[in-house]
Amino acid sequence: MCGIGGTVRIDGQDLGPDADVLLTMLAETLHHRGPDERECLRQGPVGLAFTRLSLVDPEDGSQPLISDDQNLVLIANGEIYNHRELAQRLPSGVRLKTGSDCEVLLYLYRQHGLDFLKDVRGMFALILWDRARGQLILARDRFGIKPLYYHRDDRRITLSSEIKGLFVDPATPRAFDWARSLDLPLLAASPTIESSATISWFEGIESVPAATILRIDLRDGRTHRHRYWEMPAEAEEGTSAEQFIRRYADVLEESVLECATADTELGLFLSGGIDSSAVLALAASRLDGLHTFTAMSGGTQVNGDAEHARWLAGTMGVHNHQVVFGPDHVPTPEAWRRLVWLTETPMAGPEIYYKHELHRFARAERPELRGMLLGAASDEFNGGYSRDLLGGDDWDSFLESLRYMDRATQMDRHPGLRRWWAEGNDFFAGRTTDDLYRAYVDSEYAKIQQYNVWHEDRTAAGSGTEARVPFLDHRLVEITAVIPERLRPRLLWDKQILREAVSGRLPDRIVNRAKGPFFYGSGTWHAYRMLVRLMRANDFELVERALAAPGADRYLDGTAIRTRLAEFGTGETDAPGVEMLMRVVNMGLLAEMATAPPRLGELSAGAVRISAASAGLPAEAEPASRHAAHQVPALADGVQLLTDTRGAWFLLHEGQIEYVFEEGNPTLGVLTHVDGETSFGEVLEKSGVDEAEVRTDLDLLRVQQRLVFSEGAD
């Protein structure tokens, strides 16, 4: 990962020396993306700034890269995974001067022109100056994994990997785009099928589209747009389910191994679900001493993520750090403002916060770590949400959910139809396509650009780390895109194609585990309580700042916001409105910070989280018993285990509910036999529970000092 940017005259004139100050400030703003090296270049109409994070060829991969005839100049952010294969296809006279994976792009462009990215695999954003033709070439990978934003006027275009870099240019507007942002269905979590273009959230700022090359003439600013990739639409009717599964398995393995290649240390976020577990299974053989990182929170305890991740890591013999988010943990208002400014999106919420903190912990624990493997973006193209959308238990019910979403989309586009969409008057299907699933996939393609890859890039970049996403190899997405309609129930219901592709590489316990969202589900209220307490902190500091921001008086109702927050009380709720309210506040925070952009380094992120290991517990992924059989467990002072008349059980601390236990939960079985007198061995025997089933839960309760162990009587 790197930071790239620049300022370029597009009116036929050259830059003056004053551009040097702008380039220096741009490089400083992007320092967190590339802390290892910094270079600036200004020649004629072009000024470029580059900050480097070294993952491939640390000793010999500096940029800008210049072709042997001096006609082409390139800066790029990302990784070209098949660069060696591409280099072998270059004309015989070409001699690459560095080990950089990006240098091959210079000669591909010289050989193929605007078709130079057709065979490139990887994630990238690039700025290429074609001196001979007087043209600027801007491009991004097929999914927009690596960012590139710009502001342009009649005189010049300013570019940056992050929006905050553009604000160093006085010509860039400094205003949150309230109207366009509020018009985006994704922001309001609207259940629609919508393939809108990515927006930047800020006025006058655009992003280079994914899978697209922009060619800009530096003499007059004329711009040509070239789309170099489209998701295939024609189904492969003659291919069997087994053939699709084999192809998927082969390409997934190749993609993971390519992403697991680096000259520095890589880590892996492990949730215990099928996606990250598949990446672990395929990458572990290449990465000796691999360290994995898991969020240990109330939510991941309830949904089983923490326990499954710990178990799998132990089974596969890799390190697992369970990073603790205790029930009382709330980020400070300043830390949240920093997160929002780092990510540059009002959609910052619990998922983004937890991942940001995992990256911070990983980099503090493993200072040489430079890249993180993720299981992200599998759900979107493998049918991962087929069970979740509006409920349902088969493919037909999933399609019915899509029909509902498509109809809602039509109501948004034609508001006059809404008066007919009422009980007894539901006569209109509202469909515009015969292939609802394909329309849904196109919508997911748009969503990952606006949300998934956006925040994965920023949360990693905030710790000087590169996020790597094997599931966004375009060959994998192309495989699932051409599955014919007759095979979709067989392969795309509940990610069956992935489950069968890795069935021989992972234990059945993981392969068959039901999808569990990162923090949603039965443990959602833990995360929402954090948000409510955050918004109430320091006399509602974040809310009041948001309401005082430019434009807020026109778009926000302060009384309604304060009333809604009061209704949430102290946060014992799983109402989705909590996250929607947080997004509203985030919009105000972005509007405030855009007017006087703060330096990221001047905002404190707070203390780095601890892990169960660093809290005094053994560090092995699957250790021997930590709780000796003769030790006596007891609930700590102020902790109570209570049940209600319906049979639900609650763990309270000082009168506040911290955990809700579902019937049959093995940890509940243990806790009901904890009396402060019975030894741990006897507790396990009475409850009929194996210690391995509850070890992770007990670790968390012990770290949080909700459960204490004593040596007991001799």
N, C-alpha and C positions, 0 to 999 in steps of 0.2 A: 504494500500500500504506500502511496505517496500523496503529496499535495501538488496540484498543478494549477497554474493560473497565468494570466498575462493581460496586457492591454495592447491593442493593435489598431492603427489608423486604417480606416476603410474609405478614405476620401482622396487617396493618391498622395498624401503627404507623409513625411517622416515624423517619428516621435522626437521630442526634444529631451534635453537632460532632466527636465522636471519629472519625466516618467520613471526615473531611477528611484525616486522617493516612494512613488506608488508601488513599484515592484518590490522594494524592500519591505514595505508595510504589508503587502500581500503575502510575502514569504513568512513574515513573522506571525501573521494571523493563521497560516496553515502549518505552523511548526509542529503542532501535536500530531498531524498526519504523517510527518516525516522528520522525526527528531535526529536522524543520523547524519544528514547532509543537507546543504542548501546551496543553490546556484541561481543566479539571475543573468539574463542576457538581454541586451538591447542593440538592435541593428536595424537601421532604416525604419520601416513602419511597424516593426514587430518588437515587443518586449515580452519576455517569458520569465516566469518564476517557478522554481521547482524545489520541493522539499522531499527528502527520501527516507523511506523505511526499508532497510535492507533485508530481503528474504532470499533472493537469488543473486549469486555472485556478489557478495558484499564488498569485495576488494576492487571490482572492476565493472561497476554497473552505473556509473554516474550519468546524469542527463544535464543538458540537452544532448541528444544523439544526432550526429551529422553524417550524411551519406558521403561516400568516397569522392564524389564530384562536387561536394559542398553545396549542392542545390537544394537539399532537403534537410530540414531541422525538425526534430521531434521531441516532445515531452509527453509522457504517458503515465497513467496511474493504473495499476492492476497487474495481472499476470497472464501471459500467453502460454498456456499449458502445452501446446504442441509446437513450440517454437523450433525445437530441433528437427522435427519432421518437416516443417515448412522451410527451414534453412536448406535442407537437402534438395529441395525443388528449385532453388534459385539458379539463375544462369551461372555457368561454370566460372566466370570471371569475378564473381562477387566474393569478397573476403570480409567476413564479419570481424570487427575490431575489438569487440567486447564479449563478455559472457552474458550480457543482459538479454533477458527473454524478449524484450521489446524491440531490439535493434532490427530484427528481421522485418518489422513493419515498414521500415524505410524502403527496402528493396522490393517488397511486395507491392507497395504503392507505385514505385517506379516501373514495375513490370506490368501491373494490371490496372492502374488508374483507380477509378472509383469502385472497382470490383475486388479491391485488395483484401477485404475482410471476409470474403465468401467462405474460405476454408479455415479461418482462424477460430480456435477454441479457447475460451478463457473469459475473463472479466476485465474490462478496460474502459477508460475514457482517455481520449488523446487530442492533442493539438499539434498539427503538422503544418509547417510553413513550406510551401512550394515556391522557392525564390524565383526559379526560372519563369514560372507562369504568373507570378504575382498573386497567389491564391492562398487562402487559409482553409485548412481542412479540419473539421471538428467531427468526432465520432464517439459513439458509445457501444457497448456490447449489446447483445440481443435482448437482455432483460433489464438493462439499466442498473446493473449491480454496482458499477462505479459511477459516481456522480460528476456532472459538469454543468455549471450554470453560467448565464451571461446576461449582461445588460448592454444594449447598443443604442446609439443615436446616429445622427447623420455623419458624425466625424469618426467615431471609434467604437470598438466593442471591447468590453472588459470581461474576462473569464475567470472562473474559480471553481475548485472542487467543492467548496462550501459557500453558501450564500453570504455568510458573514464576511468572506474575503472581498466580495463585491462592494461592501460598504466602505472600504478604504478609498474608493474612487468617489470624489465629491459629486460626480455626475449621476451616480446611482440614486434613485429615489429611496427614501427611508420611511416606508409606510407599509403596514400590514394590509393585505388585500381582503378586507372584510367581505365584500360582496361575492367575489369568486369563491372564497373559502366556504362561506355559509351555503353556497349553491352546490357544493360537492356532496353527493349522497353518502359517500364513505365516511365523511366526518361525523355525520349524524347517525351512523350505523343503520342507515335505511336499508331494509331488505329488498333491494332492487338488483336487476341485472344491468349494469352500466359500465360501458367501456370508455369512459371519459379520458381525455388526454391528461397527463400529469400536470398539476399546477405547482407553482413554487411557494404559494402562500403570501408572497410579497408583490407589491405593485412594481411593474416595469422590469421584472426579473423572469427569465424563462430558462428552461433546461433543454439541453440537446436531447432530442427524443431517442429512446432506445432503438437499437437496430437500424440506426439512421446515420448517414453522413451528410454534413452541411458543408458545401463548398462556397466560400465567400471571395468575391473578386476584390482585391485591395485597392483597386483604382476607383471603383464607384460603389462598392458595397452590395452589388447584385449577388443574390444568394440562390443557390440551386440545392434542392433537397433530394437525396438519393436513399431510398429504402433498400437495404441489402439483404433483409431476411423477413420472411413472413411465416407464421405457423402454418404447416400444411393443413389442407382442408379435405383432401380426397381420401376416403377410407380405403384401407387395404383389405378388401373383401376376401381375398384368397388366402390370408394368413390365419393360422390356427391360434387358439389361446396359448397352447404350449410354446409355439414359436415366438409369440409376443413376450412370454415370460422369459424364455432363454435369451432373447435379444436384450430385454431390459436388464437382466442379471449381468450380462457381459458388459454392457455399456456403463452400468452403475459401478461395477468394480473398477473399470478403467478410469472413470471420472473421479472416484474417491482416491485412487492411487495417484492420479495427477495432482489433485488438490493436496495430497499428503506429501508432496515433494517440495522441499525447501532446503536451504543451506543454514537455516537457523531452527530453533525449537518451535514446534507447533503443539497446541493443546486441543481439547475437544469439550464442548458443552454437552453433557450427558443428562438427558431427562428421564431415561428409563423407558421411553416410548420406542416404537418401531423405527422411527426416522433416524434419530441420533444413534440408536443402538446398531442400526445397519452400517452407518458410517464407521462406528467403532470396530465392528467385526471385520470390515474390509480394510481398515487403515492400520489396525494394531500390529500386523506383521511387519509393516514398513517402519513404524515409529517406535523404536526401543525406548523404554522408560516413559511412555506416554502418560501425561497427567490429564485427568478429566475433572470437570467442575459442575457441581449440581447445586441448585438453590434448595436450601432446607428452610422451609417456611411452614406456617400453619396450613396453607393451601396445598403444598406439595406433600405434606404428611397425610392429609385427608385423601388426596387423589392417588396416592401411592407412588408418585414420581421419585421421591427421595429414597424410599426403600428399594424400589426396583433398580434404580441407578446404582446404589451401593452394592446390591446383590450381583448385578451383571459385571460391574467392575471387578469384584472379587473373583467371580467365575472366570473372567478373562485375564486376570492377573495384571491389571493396570491400576494406577493410583487414582483415587477418587476423593476430591475435596468437597465436603458438604458445607456450603457457605451459609452461615446462619443468619436468618432474618427473624428475630424474636417477635413475640406477639405485641410487645410495646414499642417496637422500632418504628420511627417516623422520621423521614428526612427533614432537615431544616428547610425553611423557606428559601434561604440562599442556595442550598444544594439543589433544590428543585428548579430554581431560576437558571442555574448553571446547566442542568440537564436539558431544559427546554431550549436554551440558547445553543448548546452543543448539537442537539438533534434537529433544531430549526423546524419543528413541526408541532402543531397544536395537539396532535394525536399521542403525545407522550403520556403514558399511563403505566400501570403496574408491570406489564410485560417488558416495556422498554427500560423501566427503572431497574428491575431485577437483572436484566442482561447487562446493563451498564455497570452495576455493582459486581457482577461476576467477572467482567473484564478487569475491573480495578483490582479485585482480589487476585486474579490469576497473574496479572503483571507484577503485583507486589510480592506474591509468593514465588514466582518464577521469573526473575528479572530478565532473563535471556529469551523469554518467549516472545515471538513476533507475529504469530498467526494462530487463528482459532478455527477449527473445523466445526461446522454447524449442520444440523439436520433440517434447516429451514427450507421452506418452499416445496416440500414434498406433498403436503396436503392439497395444495392448490391444483395440481395437475394429476394426482393419483386417486382422486375421489375421496380425499380425507375428510371432507365435511358432509359426505352423503348421509350419514346417520344423524347429523346434528341439525340440519336445516329444517326448522319447524317440526321436528319430530319425524317419526316413521321408522319402519323396520325392513324395508325392501326397496329395490330400485324404483318400482312404480311410485312409491310414496315420496321418494327423492324427486322424481320428475314432477310430481304434483306440487312439491315445494317450489320447484323452479317455475312452474306455471303461475303460482301465486306471486313470486318475485317479479316475473315478467309483466304480469298484470299491474302490479304496483308501479313498475317503471312507466307503463303507458299512462297511468293516472297522473304521474308527475309531468309527463310530456303534454297531456291533454286534460287539464284540470276539470274541464266541463264534464268529463265522463264520471267524475266522482259522485255526482248526485244520483247516478244510476247504480252505483256500487253499494247497495244497501240491502238489508234483509228483505227478500221477496222480489228484488229488482236486479238480481245478479245475472244479467243476460249476456254480458259481453266478455269474450275470452281475452281480448286485448293482446293477442300475440302478433308478432311481426316476423317470426322466423319459424321454420319447420323443424329446426334442430335446436331445441332449448339447451341441451347439454353443451353444444359448441358455443352458443351465446354465453352460457355461464363461464366456460373456460376463458373466453375472450375477456369477460369481466374480471376474472381472477388475474389474468395477465396484466390488466390495468392496475389492479389492487396491489399486486406485489411491488410495482414500481412506486406507487404513492406511499406505501406503508412498509412492506416487509424489507425489501433491500435497502430502502431509505434508512430505517432505524438500525438495521444490522450493520451498515457501513459506519454510521455515526457513533453508535455505542462502542464499537471496537476502536474507531479512530481516536476517541477520547482518551484511550489508554495507550496510544501508539501501537495498535494491534491491527492486523488485517483479518477480516472475516472471510472465510472460504466456504462456498455453498455448493457442494457436489451435485445436489439435486437440480441445480439450474444449468447443467450441461444441456445445450439445446438438443442434442441427439436423444436424450431421455424424454424431453417434452414432445419431440416429434413422434416418438414411438407411441405415447399415450394419445396423441392427437389424432392418429390415423386408425385407432381401434374402431372397427365397424360397430354400428348400433346394436347388432345382434350379440356382440361379445361384451358390451359395456357392463351389463349386470354381472357377468362372470368375473371381469377383471377390474372394474373401477368401483364396485360397491365395497366401501370400507377398505380401500387400498389393497385389494386382494392381489393385484399384480406385484406389488412390492413384497407383500407377505410371502408369496410363493417364490419370488426371486431370491429371497434370503433365507428360506426355510431350512436349508442345510447349513447355514452359517451361524445361526443364533438358536438359543434354547427355545423350546416351544412356549415357555412361560412368557417370553418377550414377543415372539412371532404372533401369538394369539391374543396378546393383551389388547383390550379395547383402547381406542384412541382417547387420550386424556389431554385436553388443552393445557397450555403452559401454567395458567393459574385459575382458569374458569372452572365451573362445576361446583361440587359440594363445598369446596374450600374458598369460594370467591370472596366471601365476606371478610376474610382475613385481610385481603388486599384492599378492599373497599374501606375497611375501617382505617387503614393507613392513610388513604386519600382524604377521608373526612377529617381526621385529626390534623393532617397537613394543612388543609384549607382553613381550619379553625385556629391554627397556631399563631402566636404573636398577635393576638387580637385581630385575627382574620387578615393578616398582612397581604397574602397573595391575592385574596379576593378584592381588597381595597385598591391594591396596585392595578389590578386588571380593570376595575371600574373607572379608574382615573386615567387610563391610557387613551391616546388619541384615537378617536372613532368609536370608543366604547359607549359614549353617551347616545350615539345614533343607533347602535345595534343591540345593546345590552340593557336589560331591565334590572337595575340594582336591587330593587325591592323584592322582585321575584327570586333573584339569585340568593339573597340573604334568607328569605323565607324557606326556600327549598333546602338550603344547608341546615337550617334549624330543624327541619323535619327529619333529617338524617340523624339527629341527636349526636351521640358519641361514635356512631359508625357501626352499630350492630345490625348491619343490613347487607343484603346481596342485590339491592336494587340497581339495575344498569344505569339509572339516572345519576349515580355517583360519578361514574366515569364520564358521562356526557357533561356533567357540570365541571369536571376537571378540564375537559377540552375547551369549554367556554372560557374558563379562567386562563388557560394556556394561551388562547388567542389574545387576550388582553396583555399578558406578559410579553408576548412577541411584539405586539404593537408598541409597548413601552420601550423595550430594548432596541427596537429598530431605530427609534428616533435618536438615541445616544448609545450606539453599540458598545457594550462593555468588552473588555479583554477577557477571554475565556479563563486565562490563568489567574485573573484577579478575583474570580468567584470560587469559593471553597466548596468542594464536593463532600466535605465531612470525613470522618474516620473511615478507613477501609474496613469492610466486614471481616469477621473472624470465621474460621471453620471449626467443625467439631474437633478436628485434629489439633488445631492451634489453641483450642480451649483446654488442652490438657489431656485429650484422649489420644490413644495410639493412632498413628497416621496410616497404617496399612488399610488397603481397600476392604479386605474381608478378614478382620483380625480374629484372634481367639476371644473367648468370652471376656468382656470388660467388667462384668458384674459377677463377682465370685458367688458361688452358691450359698456360702455362709453369711454373706452380707445381708443386711436388713434394709429394704427400701421403705421409705415413708414419704408422704406428701409434705412439702415444705410448709412453713407457717404461712397462713393466708390463702392456702390452696384447698379447694373443696371439689369433690366429685359428687354431682347431684343428678337425679333423674326426675322427669315430670310424669304426669299421669298417663301420657301417651307412650311412655317407655323410651323416650329420647334421653341421652346422657350428655352431661356438660361438665367440662373442667373449668372452674372459676378461679381467678386470682384476685384477691381483695374485692370480691363482689362482682368482678367483670368476667363475662364469658370469654374464654380464650379458645376452647376447642369444643366442637360438637362431634360426638361419636355415633356412627351408624351401627345398627344391630349387626352382630357378628364380627365387629372389629377386634382383632386379637389383642391390641393394646388395651382396649377397654376391658377385655377379659382378665388381663394382668392387673390393671389398676383396681378393679373391684375386689381383689384379694390382698391389696396392700393395706396393712393396718399398723405398720410401725413396729411390729413384734415378730412377724413371720419372716423367715429367711427367704432370700430370693429364689433359692432352689425349690423350696416348698411352695412359693407363690406360683412358679411355673408349673409345678406338678398339679396343684389344685385347679389352675386355669386350663390345663391341657394344651398349653401353647409352647412351641419351640422357640428358644431365645432368638434364633435367626430371624423369625417373623417380626419381632418387635425391637430388634437392636437399634435401628435407626431412630425410631420414635423415642426410645428411652434415652438415646444420646441427646436428642434435642431437648427433652424435658430436663435432663441433667444439666446441660449447658445453660438453660434458661432458669435453673435453680427452682424448678417446680417439683422436682423429685430428688430426694437426697438418699444416699446410701451410707450406712454406718457399719462398723465391724460387728456389732451385736455382742451379746454375752458370750463369754468363753464357755 
